[in-house]
Amino acid sequence: MLPADMTSKQFIRKNVQRLEAYVPGEQPKDRRVVKLNTNENPYPPPQAVLDALQNFSGDQLRRYPDPVCTDIRDQLAAKHGCSPDQIICGNGSDEILLLLLRALVEKDETVGFFDPSYSLYPVLCDIESLAYQKIPLTGSFEWPETDFGGLKLIFVTQPNAPTSLLFPREKIEALCASFDGVVVLDEAYVEFAAHSGMDLAIARDNVVVTRSLSKSASLAGIRFGYAVGPAELIGALYKIKDSYNVNSLTQACVLAALESWPEIEKQIKQVQETRDRTAGLLRDRGYEVAGSSANFLWVQPGDIEAEKLHKLLQSRGILVRFFCAAATRGYVRITVGTDEEMEVLLQALDEINDEKANC
Ligand SMILES: *Cc1c(COP(=O)(O)O)cnc(C)c1O
């Protein structure tokens, strides 16, 4: 035990003492809640994935996993038309975002990202004691006219979160061509969108794309993401990653998922249909809804405060996400669930609206 006048705080690095940790969306124990707050896929993963889990043996558990995910990378290389040495797999794409900062950005260099975008980026920079610059989007969350000077690495969430908007392809191309650092296209939701920058990552020497199976493939729980980019740069990430960063159970599930990709694509289409129909129904009710390219809707609720709406929905057992930062506090982010879940949501919104009218 430490003496009463001492604490163990002194042993903690200053930047960690100051650090404000990332706040993930709530994961309630109660399974009855309608959970539309963390952009999970509402459908189960393909049966082949569940079979892979069932058939996993004790002998496979006893051994260390393949440290470099050879079979998965072969499959992904064939899918994307690149070489396996242009691919690295991670424990979720979040892990890869941190590896990119660790491998590429010096202590006196600056990282850039749009505001608003994924709220993990500043946390990762703080962990690495790196300076960062938030680049404000336009008032309607569109691409701003700036020169992106003085940055070593820029994260571009494409489509963007939490706004759900897909930036124009020309803007991405122009940025990659003119930027003198590394452009990281965070494509966590791109399977729900109309275009991707994967070809840029395969062909250019300064572009990396990160992908995730969490949203598109209903596999948030097994933690798998990957990056594609120039072989030299991907090679640097291999040097610093944990030896066994993707566990063997995850590797087996991911292989099965990649082999069942047509099934996953059907579910993606279903989510897109539900998304577009729900957006229309919300607009009919007077909500402003951005044209979503992701599996969530970015909704401005009209004559009720977003924070209040978030609370009222919560009290009815419906979880959506609210971000209290200045640029985002007028909106709620609603994950696209099943048609039934969207029906429950719309009913709750109508009830909230009726109650408001009666008081
Ligand atoms: C969900 C998400 C990720 C992380 O995905 P994982 O593969 O689950 O780590 C990365 N970027 C954005 C913008 C996300 O929304």
The ligand as an ORCA input file, in Angstrom:
! r2SCAN-3c Opt
* xyz 0 1
  C     -17.483      1.511    -36.603
  C     -16.420      2.396    -37.179
  C     -15.094      1.993    -37.244
  C     -14.556      0.797    -36.498
  O     -14.905     -0.375    -36.921
  P     -14.351     -1.694    -36.215
  O     -13.912     -2.493    -37.380
  O     -15.527     -2.252    -35.490
  O     -13.220     -1.339    -35.297
  C     -14.169      2.803    -37.874
  N     -14.543      3.975    -38.402
  C     -15.798      4.416    -38.340
  C     -16.139      5.728    -38.931
  C     -16.774      3.644    -37.714
  O     -18.015      4.107    -37.601
*
